[in-house]
Amino acid sequence: MSTLVISAANLATIENNLQVLANNIGSVSQNVNTVNGHINDVQGQVDNVKNDVKSLEEEIKNFMVEIKQGTIVSNARQTILMDQSEFDKKFSHRDEVRRRVNGLLQSVDINAIKKSTVENISEETIVNTPDYWLAPALVALCSWYTNNKDLANNALKEAMARDDEKTSLLMCLIHLRANRIDTSMKWLNRYLSMQDPTKMESKIITVLDAITSGVFGLSAKDNCLQEINEWMLELNSYSNYKEKQIDRWERYFREKLEPVSENEFPYIMKYVIEKDNVMDIISLSRVHETILKEFKKIMEEKQYSNISNINKIDNLLHMLVFNYENEELELKRDIQKNKHIIEENGDINKALKQFEKTSIALEENNNFYNHITNIAIADNPVEADLNTRKFAISLSKHFIISGYNRISNIETEEALPDLNITINEWSGLTKNGSNELELQKSLDNFLEDELHDEVYSDHLFNIKMLIAIIIGLVGIFLTLKQPILAAIIFSVVLIFNIVEFLRAYSKRESKIKQLNEIKKQHKTLLSNIIAEIVDYYFIYKDSKKDRDNFINYINSLNYEDYIKNNNKRNIIINGGK
């Protein structure tokens, strides 16, 4: 054997070389850092340029938006001027007629108008406004006031020829105001009979207010109900009208649904496949009570009004007189829309949303059911009285229930979905958590089967022990003549096998302990999942009572109960009450 001898000189050489190598590495490292520094500087400069470009891009984008919105606002202002000019040119004479009718009605009340003044309003008014029904109506009113019956009758015929419906309502209100009940009812019946339930103007809402508040008195109730029933009978023959109202109520109820927080049911969200369905059912279950309370609050609320019948009639008259005609509305709508564009600084989407909320946007012909639903849902800017809203809700009860059933179509426990619970590779089905013991046993057996091979993969008697025994037997056989050596070999083999057996047994016991811990954890996990499923089930079960109560409550409503029988009248005659 040779001995390797390293001299001090060799060690010094090695040390020097290592130092040179270290210096070289340091220099390379410094160079690398320098390069990295340059790269970082360049990258920083690139990032700065990117930020500058992005900032400049944002400024340009904002500038372009400002230019665009400024142009839109400028165009809106110009459009308003043009529309208003066109409106004044075409329809300003109508506003003059409206003001004269309104002034005449107010002046006659206090006897503050001279007959000579009224006489000056002649047939020239009809000639000057040949396309407007209120002009001959004004002449008819003036002629009655001056006792010129022939001119009054001729003017009335002309007004009816131009717009029979509005003239009839005007005459109804004027006679009602003068306490001429029978004549007023004749005009009211005429007005109602001319209504087309598939195409009604929004003023029908104000007329309904007068009917339900008892302005027309007891004598009008039966006739009004008869007309309303006929309107509904006609509309019911068209399935599309009913279907649209059901769709609206369905949307109304869906908007009441609030999403369930994922943190509220974390185990269902993580381990149940049908989690979305479960969340929908929980959300729906919680809304039943809310909806029932909301409708009860409306239907049971008391309305105390100090507005006299004469003031209600005046309001209806004012609405009728100052109501824009269809040909005027197009320009008025455009003016109103552009005003909102200016208010929203050129944001057309916001402007259109604001416009849709205005009454002028809804002043168009619509079917009777649409008007009723507008009142019931209270999304119509033409505000109706509380009693009229109750009337509308009662009248809409079949649409309400149909729309409600669409979002609450789970009616029985059998209809509840089966829930598929998945924990790793195991899965189990339940409807309401009542089979928890069965699921726990299934999960336990699954884990036992899944981990069995891993737990028992290390045998208590292995190949090492067998080899040790074989070697020991051979050794004992060879040392039979040396008992002490044979005993030593036997002892070594025995001790080795005992140690190996204990090691394998301990390892198996450790795995069995781990398996039991896994089983315990999974049992706790499954219990938590089941607990949330049970909570979900009881939320659903408790809500069924609220759901049934709501349907029964809506079914109990009768729209005829919300037309008041008001026999007391507060009519101004000759300036007195």
C-alpha positions in Angstrom: 0.0 0.0 0.0 1.5 3.4 -1.0 1.0 6.5 1.0 0.0 9.8 -0.8 2.1 12.7 0.5 1.0 16.3 -0.1 3.8 18.8 0.6 3.4 22.3 2.0 4.4 23.7 -1.4 1.6 21.8 -3.1 -0.9 23.0 -0.6 0.3 26.6 -1.2 -0.1 26.1 -4.9 -3.5 24.7 -4.5 -4.5 27.5 -2.2 -3.2 30.2 -4.6 -5.0 28.5 -7.5 -8.2 28.4 -5.5 -7.8 32.1 -4.6 -7.3 33.0 -8.3 -10.3 30.9 -9.1 -12.3 32.7 -6.4 -11.2 36.1 -7.7 -12.1 35.1 -11.2 -15.5 33.9 -10.1 -16.0 37.2 -8.2 -15.0 39.1 -11.3 -17.4 37.1 -13.4 -20.1 37.6 -10.8 -19.5 41.3 -10.7 -19.7 41.5 -14.5 -22.9 39.5 -14.4 -24.3 41.8 -11.8 -23.2 44.8 -14.0 -24.9 43.2 -17.0 -27.9 42.5 -14.9 -27.8 46.1 -13.7 -27.7 47.3 -17.3 -30.5 44.9 -18.2 -32.5 46.1 -15.2 -31.9 49.7 -16.2 -33.0 49.0 -19.7 -36.0 47.1 -18.4 -36.8 50.0 -16.1 -36.6 52.4 -19.0 -38.8 50.2 -21.1 -41.3 50.0 -18.2 -41.2 53.8 -17.9 -41.9 54.1 -21.6 -44.7 51.6 -21.4 -46.2 53.5 -18.5 -45.8 56.8 -20.3 -47.4 55.3 -23.4 -50.2 53.8 -21.3 -50.8 57.1 -19.5 -50.8 59.0 -22.9 -53.2 56.4 -24.3 -55.5 56.9 -21.3 -55.3 60.7 -21.8 -56.1 60.4 -25.5 -58.9 58.0 -24.8 -60.4 60.3 -22.2 -59.9 63.2 -24.5 -61.7 61.4 -27.3 -64.5 60.5 -24.9 -64.8 64.1 -23.9 -64.9 65.2 -27.5 -67.5 62.5 -28.3 -69.7 63.4 -25.3 -69.3 67.1 -26.0 -70.4 66.5 -29.6 -73.3 64.4 -28.4 -74.4 67.1 -25.9 -74.0 69.8 -28.5 -76.1 67.8 -31.0 -78.7 67.2 -28.2 -79.0 71.0 -27.6 -79.3 71.6 -31.3 -81.9 68.9 -31.6 -84.0 70.4 -28.7 -84.0 73.8 -30.4 -85.0 72.3 -33.7 -87.7 70.1 -32.1 -89.1 72.9 -30.0 -89.2 75.2 -33.0 -91.0 72.6 -35.0 -93.4 71.9 -32.1 -94.1 75.6 -31.7 -94.7 75.9 -35.4 -97.1 73.0 -35.6 -98.8 72.8 -32.2 -98.4 76.1 -30.3 -102.0 76.9 -31.1 -103.1 73.8 -29.2 -101.4 75.0 -26.0 -103.4 78.3 -26.4 -106.6 76.3 -26.6 -105.6 74.2 -23.5 -104.9 77.3 -21.5 -108.2 78.8 -22.5 -110.2 75.7 -21.5 -108.4 75.5 -18.2 -108.9 79.2 -17.5 -112.6 79.0 -18.5 -113.2 76.1 -16.1 -111.5 77.9 -13.2 -113.2 81.3 -14.0 -116.7 79.8 -14.2 -116.2 78.3 -10.7 -115.7 81.7 -9.1 -118.0 83.6 -11.6 -115.0 85.8 -12.6 -115.6 85.7 -16.3 -117.9 88.0 -18.3 -120.2 86.6 -20.9 -118.9 89.1 -23.4 -115.5 87.7 -23.0 -116.7 84.1 -23.6 -118.6 85.2 -26.6 -115.4 86.4 -28.2 -114.3 82.7 -28.3 -116.1 81.9 -31.5 -116.0 79.4 -34.3 -112.8 81.0 -35.5 -111.1 78.8 -32.8 -112.3 75.7 -34.7 -111.0 77.1 -38.0 -107.6 78.1 -36.5 -107.1 74.6 -35.1 -108.8 72.3 -37.6 -107.1 69.1 -36.4 -107.6 69.4 -32.7 -110.6 68.0 -30.8 -110.3 70.4 -27.8 -110.9 73.5 -30.0 -114.6 72.8 -30.8 -115.0 71.5 -27.3 -113.9 74.9 -26.0 -116.4 76.6 -28.3 -119.1 74.2 -27.1 -118.4 75.1 -23.4 -118.4 78.8 -24.2 -121.7 78.5 -26.1 -123.3 76.7 -23.2 -122.2 79.3 -20.8 -123.7 82.0 -23.1 -126.8 79.9 -23.7 -126.1 79.6 -27.5 -127.5 76.0 -27.8 -127.2 75.7 -31.6 -123.6 76.7 -31.7 -122.9 74.5 -28.6 -124.5 71.4 -30.3 -122.7 72.0 -33.6 -119.4 72.5 -31.8 -119.9 69.4 -29.7 -120.6 67.3 -32.8 -117.4 68.6 -34.4 -115.4 67.7 -31.2 -116.9 64.2 -31.2 -116.1 63.8 -34.9 -112.5 64.7 -34.2 -112.1 62.6 -31.0 -115.2 61.0 -29.6 -113.4 59.2 -26.8 -111.7 62.3 -25.2 -114.8 64.5 -25.8 -117.0 62.0 -24.0 -114.6 61.9 -21.0 -114.5 65.7 -20.9 -118.2 66.0 -21.0 -118.5 63.3 -18.3 -116.2 65.2 -16.0 -117.7 68.6 -16.6 -121.2 67.3 -15.9 -119.9 65.4 -12.8 -118.3 68.6 -11.6 -121.7 70.3 -11.9 -123.3 67.5 -10.0 -125.4 66.4 -13.0 -124.9 62.7 -12.1 -127.2 61.0 -14.6 -125.8 63.0 -17.6 -122.3 62.4 -16.3 -122.9 58.6 -16.1 -124.2 58.6 -19.7 -121.0 60.2 -20.9 -118.9 57.9 -18.7 -120.6 54.8 -20.1 -120.1 56.2 -23.6 -116.4 56.7 -22.9 -115.9 53.3 -21.4 -117.8 51.5 -24.2 -115.4 53.1 -26.8 -112.3 51.7 -25.1 -110.3 49.1 -27.0 -108.7 46.9 -24.4 -105.9 46.0 -26.8 -105.0 49.7 -27.3 -105.7 52.2 -24.4 -104.0 55.5 -23.6 -102.3 55.9 -20.3 -105.0 58.2 -19.0 -107.1 55.1 -18.3 -105.0 54.9 -15.1 -106.3 58.2 -13.9 -109.8 57.3 -14.9 -109.4 54.1 -12.8 -108.2 56.2 -9.9 -111.5 58.1 -10.1 -113.5 55.0 -10.4 -111.9 53.1 -7.5 -111.9 56.2 -5.2 -115.6 56.5 -5.6 -115.6 59.9 -7.5 -118.3 58.6 -9.8 -120.4 57.3 -7.0 -122.3 54.1 -6.4 -124.2 54.3 -9.7 -121.0 53.9 -11.7 -119.7 50.8 -9.9 -121.8 48.1 -11.7 -121.3 49.7 -15.1 -117.6 50.1 -14.7 -117.2 46.5 -13.5 -119.2 45.3 -16.4 -117.0 47.1 -18.9 -113.8 45.9 -17.1 -115.1 42.3 -17.2 -115.8 42.6 -20.9 -112.3 44.0 -21.5 -110.7 41.1 -19.7 -112.9 38.6 -21.5 -111.7 40.0 -24.8 -108.1 40.1 -23.8 -108.3 36.5 -22.5 -109.1 35.3 -25.9 -105.6 36.3 -27.0 -103.0 34.1 -25.3 -100.1 36.4 -26.0 -101.6 39.2 -23.8 -101.8 36.8 -20.9 -98.4 35.3 -21.5 -96.7 38.7 -21.5 -98.2 39.6 -18.1 -97.1 36.2 -16.7 -93.6 36.9 -18.0 -93.6 40.3 -16.3 -94.6 38.9 -13.0 -92.0 36.1 -13.3 -89.3 38.8 -13.9 -90.7 40.8 -10.9 -90.4 37.8 -8.6 -87.0 36.8 -9.9 -85.7 40.3 -9.1 -86.7 39.6 -5.5 -84.3 36.6 -5.3 -81.1 37.2 -3.5 -78.0 35.0 -4.1 -76.9 32.9 -1.2 -73.4 33.6 0.1 -70.9 30.8 -0.5 -69.6 31.2 3.0 -73.0 30.3 4.4 -72.9 26.7 3.0 -69.1 26.0 2.4 -69.4 22.2 2.5 -72.3 22.0 0.1 -70.4 24.4 -2.3 -67.3 22.2 -2.2 -68.6 18.7 -2.0 -72.1 18.6 -3.6 -72.3 18.4 -7.4 -75.8 19.9 -7.5 -74.7 22.9 -5.4 -76.1 25.5 -7.9 -79.5 23.9 -7.7 -79.4 23.8 -3.9 -78.5 27.5 -3.8 -81.4 28.4 -6.1 -83.8 26.4 -3.9 -82.5 28.1 -0.7 -82.7 31.6 -2.3 -86.2 30.8 -3.5 -87.3 29.4 -0.2 -86.2 32.5 1.6 -88.1 34.8 -0.7 -91.6 33.3 -0.1 -92.0 35.0 3.3 -90.6 38.3 2.0 -93.1 38.4 -0.9 -96.1 37.5 1.3 -95.2 40.3 3.7 -94.7 42.8 0.8 -98.2 42.1 -0.7 -99.9 42.0 2.7 -98.4 45.4 3.5 -99.8 46.9 0.3 -103.2 45.3 0.6 -103.7 46.0 4.2 -102.3 49.6 4.2 -104.8 52.3 4.9 -104.9 55.4 2.8 -106.1 58.7 4.4 -106.6 61.4 1.8 -107.7 65.0 2.3 -108.2 65.5 -1.4 -111.9 66.2 -2.1 -113.8 64.7 -4.9 -113.9 68.0 -6.7 -110.1 68.2 -6.6 -109.8 64.7 -8.0 -112.1 65.7 -10.8 -110.1 68.8 -11.4 -106.9 66.7 -11.5 -108.5 64.4 -14.1 -109.7 67.4 -16.1 -106.2 68.9 -16.1 -104.7 65.7 -17.2 -107.2 65.3 -20.0 -106.9 68.9 -21.2 -103.1 69.1 -21.1 -102.6 65.6 -22.5 -100.4 65.6 -25.6 -101.8 64.0 -28.8 -99.9 61.2 -30.5 -98.6 63.5 -33.2 -97.2 65.8 -30.5 -95.7 63.1 -28.5 -93.0 62.1 -31.0 -91.4 65.6 -30.7 -92.0 65.8 -27.0 -90.3 62.5 -26.4 -87.4 63.5 -28.5 -87.0 66.8 -26.6 -87.2 64.9 -23.3 -84.7 62.3 -24.4 -82.2 64.9 -25.4 -82.7 66.8 -22.1 -81.6 63.6 -20.3 -78.6 63.3 -22.7 -77.5 66.8 -21.7 -78.1 66.0 -18.0 -75.9 62.9 -18.3 -73.1 64.7 -20.1 -73.5 62.8 -23.3 -73.8 59.3 -21.7 -76.5 57.9 -24.0 -77.0 54.7 -22.0 -77.7 56.5 -18.7 -79.8 59.0 -20.5 -82.0 56.3 -22.0 -82.5 54.7 -18.7 -83.6 58.0 -17.2 -85.9 58.6 -20.1 -87.6 55.3 -19.7 -88.5 56.3 -16.1 -90.4 59.4 -17.3 -94.1 59.5 -17.8 -93.8 60.9 -21.3 -92.0 57.8 -22.3 -95.0 55.7 -21.4 -97.7 58.0 -22.8 -98.6 55.6 -25.6 -101.3 53.2 -26.4 -101.1 49.9 -24.5 -103.4 47.0 -23.7 -105.5 47.1 -20.5 -103.5 44.3 -18.9 -100.2 46.2 -19.4 -101.7 49.3 -17.7 -103.0 47.1 -14.8 -99.6 45.4 -14.4 -97.8 48.8 -14.5 -100.1 49.9 -11.6 -99.7 46.7 -9.6 -95.9 46.6 -9.9 -95.7 50.3 -9.4 -93.1 50.9 -12.1 -95.2 53.4 -14.0 -94.4 57.1 -13.5 -98.1 57.9 -13.8 -98.7 57.3 -10.1 -102.0 55.6 -9.2 -103.8 55.8 -5.8 -103.1 53.1 -3.3 -106.7 51.8 -3.7 -106.2 51.6 -7.5 -103.0 49.5 -6.9 -105.0 47.1 -4.7 -107.6 46.9 -7.4 -104.9 46.2 -10.0 -103.2 43.5 -7.9 -106.5 41.8 -7.3 -107.4 42.0 -11.0 -103.9 40.5 -11.8 -104.1 37.6 -9.3 -104.1 34.8 -12.0 -101.0 36.4 -13.7 -99.3 36.8 -10.3 -99.8 33.2 -9.3 -98.7 31.9 -12.7 -95.6 34.0 -12.7 -94.9 33.0 -9.1 -95.3 29.3 -9.9 -92.6 29.6 -12.6 -90.0 30.4 -10.0 -91.4 28.1 -7.3 -92.0 25.0 -9.3 -90.6 22.6 -6.7 -93.8 21.8 -4.9 -93.2 18.4 -3.3 -90.4 16.7 -1.4 -90.3 14.1 -4.1 -89.4 16.8 -6.6 -86.3 17.8 -4.7 -83.1 16.8 -6.5 -81.0 14.0 -5.3 -77.7 15.4 -4.1 -74.5 13.7 -5.1 -71.8 14.1 -2.4 -68.2 13.6 -3.6 -65.3 13.3 -1.2 -62.1 12.5 -3.2 -63.0 9.3 -5.1 -66.0 8.4 -3.0 -69.6 9.5 -3.8 -73.0 9.0 -2.2 -76.6 10.1 -2.8 -79.0 11.8 -0.4 -82.1 13.9 -0.7 -82.3 15.4 2.7 -79.6 13.8 4.8 -81.8 11.2 6.5 -79.6 8.4 5.3 -76.5 9.7 7.1 -75.7 6.3 8.8 -75.8 4.5 5.5 -73.5 7.1 3.9 -71.1 6.9 6.8 -70.9 3.2 6.5 -70.4 3.4 2.7 -67.6 5.9 3.1 -66.0 3.8 5.8 -66.1 0.7 3.7 -64.7 2.6 0.7 -61.8 3.9 2.7 -61.1 0.4 4.1 -61.1 -1.0 0.6 -59.2 1.9 -1.0 -56.4 1.8 1.6 -56.3 -1.9 2.4 -53.4 -2.7 0.1 -51.4 0.2 1.3 -51.9 -0.7 4.9 -51.1 -4.4 4.5 -48.4 -4.0 1.8 -45.6 -4.7 4.4 -46.0 -8.3 5.4 -45.1 -9.4 9.0 -43.0 -12.2 7.5 -40.8 -11.0 4.6 -38.1 -12.3 2.4 -35.4 -10.9 4.6 -36.6 -13.1 7.5 -36.7 -16.1 5.2 -33.2 -15.6 3.9 -32.0 -15.1 7.5 -33.6 -18.4 8.5 -32.1 -20.2 5.6 -28.6 -18.8 6.3 -29.1 -19.6 10.0 -30.0 -23.3 9.2 -27.0 -23.7 6.9 -24.8 -22.1 9.6 -26.2 -24.4 12.3 -25.8 -27.4 10.0 -22.1 -26.5 9.4 -21.4 -25.9 13.1 -23.2 -28.9 14.6 -19.9 -30.0 16.0 -19.5 -26.6 17.6 -22.7 -26.2 19.8 -21.7 -22.8 21.1 -21.2 -21.3 17.6 -24.4 -23.0 16.4 -26.3 -21.5 19.4 -24.9 -18.1 18.6 -26.0 -18.4 15.0 -29.5 -19.5 16.1 -29.7 -16.5 18.5 -28.6 -14.0 15.9 -31.2 -15.3 13.4 -33.9 -15.4 16.1 -33.1 -11.8 17.2 -33.0 -10.6 13.6 -36.4 -12.1 12.8 -37.9 -10.8 16.0 -36.6 -7.3 15.3 -37.8 -7.5 11.7 -41.2 -8.7 12.7 -41.6 -6.0 15.3 -40.5 -3.4 12.8 -43.1 -4.6 10.2 -45.8 -4.9 12.9 -45.1 -1.4 14.2 -45.2 0.0 10.6 -48.5 -1.8 10.0 -50.0 -0.5 13.2 -48.9 3.0 12.3 -50.7 2.7 8.9 -53.8 1.3 10.6 -53.7 4.3 13.0 -53.4 6.6 10.0 -56.3 4.8 8.3 -58.5 5.2 11.4 -57.5 8.9 11.6 -58.5 9.3 7.9 -61.8 7.6 8.6 -62.4 9.9 11.5 -61.6 13.0 9.5 -63.9 11.8 6.6 -66.6 10.9 9.1 -66.5 14.5 10.5 -66.4 16.0 7.0 -69.4 13.9 5.9 -71.2 14.9 9.1 -70.6 18.6 8.3 -71.9 18.1 4.8 -75.0 16.3 5.9 -75.6 19.0 8.6 -75.7 21.7 5.9 -77.9 19.5 3.7 -80.3 19.1 6.6 -80.4 22.9 7.2 -81.1 23.3 3.5 -83.9 20.8 3.7 -85.6 22.5 6.6 -85.3 25.9 5.0 -87.1 24.5 2.0 -89.7 22.6 4.2 -90.5 25.7 6.3 -90.9 27.8 3.2 -93.6 25.6 1.7 -96.1 27.0 4.3 -95.2 30.6 3.3 -95.6 29.7 -0.4 -99.0 28.1 0.1 -100.0 31.1 2.3 -99.1 33.5 -0.5 -101.0 31.7 -3.1 -104.0 31.3 -0.9 -103.8 35.0 0.0 -103.6 36.2 -3.6 -106.5 33.8 -4.6 -108.7 35.3 -1.8 -108.5 38.8 -3.3 -111.5 40.2 -5.2 -111.0 43.3 -7.3 -114.7 44.3 -6.9 -114.0 45.0 -3.2 -111.6 47.9 -4.2 -114.2 50.1 -5.9 -115.5 52.4 -3.2 -119.2 53.1 -2.8 -118.8 56.8 -2.1 -122.3 58.4 -2.0 -121.1 61.6 -0.4 -120.1 64.2 -3.0 -118.1 67.4 -2.6 -119.1 69.2 -5.8 -118.7 73.0 -6.4 -121.8 74.6 -7.7 -121.8 78.3 -8.6 -118.6 78.8 -6.7 -119.8 77.3 -3.4 -119.3 73.9 -1.7 
